[in-house]
Amino acid sequence: MEWLITMKKKNSFGRKKFRLGVTEICLIVLAVFWFLPVYYLIVTTFKTPEDATSSPLGLPFNFTLSNYKYALDKMEFVQSLGNTVFITVTAVALVIILGSMVGYALARTNTKLGSRVFLLFFAGLVVPFQMNIVSLFKIVKTLHLMNSLTSVVLVNVAINLPLAIFLFKEFIQSTIPIELEEAADMDGSTVFQKFTRIVFPLLKPVIATVSIIITLNVWNEFMTPLLFLQTREKGVILQEVSRNIGQHSTDWTAMFPMMMLGVAPLMIFYIFMQKYIVEGVASGAMKG
């Protein structure tokens, strides 16, 4: 009887090990298929047009950095990067400041008015801003903000603010105990003092999350700069990349380095912010 139980346990362990092995193989195959376009993009940036045509997935026969030099000059990288960074940093800072304030107010409000205001902001997550693009264009033109980086910043803040408010509100309600603020009330603290001295310093995990999400959204936004920035001096990286796409044909060995230069700052930003995301997830798990 004991021998039979032991054999069943061994068979069960063997089946589990087999299923785990099959799962790992499937995941490795999926990872290879996922990485293949990335590999093709990176390798092509170091090829000549002839190498890219003759061997699309092979390593470069004539390794060259001239494609990157051409991309830097052609897309006016320093100027477009400066415009993109200014728009992104300003928009993210405003979204964090305004979103945290509104999220805190809604999290600590239990009235019907507060619920309706939250639903109003929540509607911004459901209704795409492209539906009101004509009205938005008229508003920007009336305010004399056309061809201004300020217009792109304000529009991006309006687009991304509902998501930030939702994340801040849910984080404050679920993570930050109201007893901390009640203790501050006994010391005579105002609402603004409670927010700046107690609540805001505890928002680091969600601030990191919001920063990454909004940075990706603003950096990759193409329609807003296309509509409101009319001169090349005000252009962003995505506009410069699109300007170098030919009408009838495209030189991919020149195009791919431009795409890499546009993505590289985001990759660096994510590498630095990844630590804060992990810390935020760990702290949230311990509190939960």
Buried (B, 14 or more C-beta within 10 A) or exposed (E): EEEEEEEEEEEEEEEEEEEEEEEEEEEEEEEEEEEEEEEBBEBBBBBBEEBBEEEEEEEBEEEBEEBBEBBBEBBBBEBBBEBBBBBBEBBBBBBBEBBBBBBBBBBBBEEEEBEEBBEEBBEBEEEEBEEEBEEBBEBBEEEEBBEBBBBBBBBBBBBBBBBBBBBBBBBBBEBBEEEEBEEBEEEEBEBEEBBEEBBBEBBEBBBBBBBBBBBBBBBEBEEBBBBBBEEEEBBBBBBBBEBBEEEEEEBBBBBBBBBBBBBEBBEEBEEEBEEBBEEBEEBBEEEE
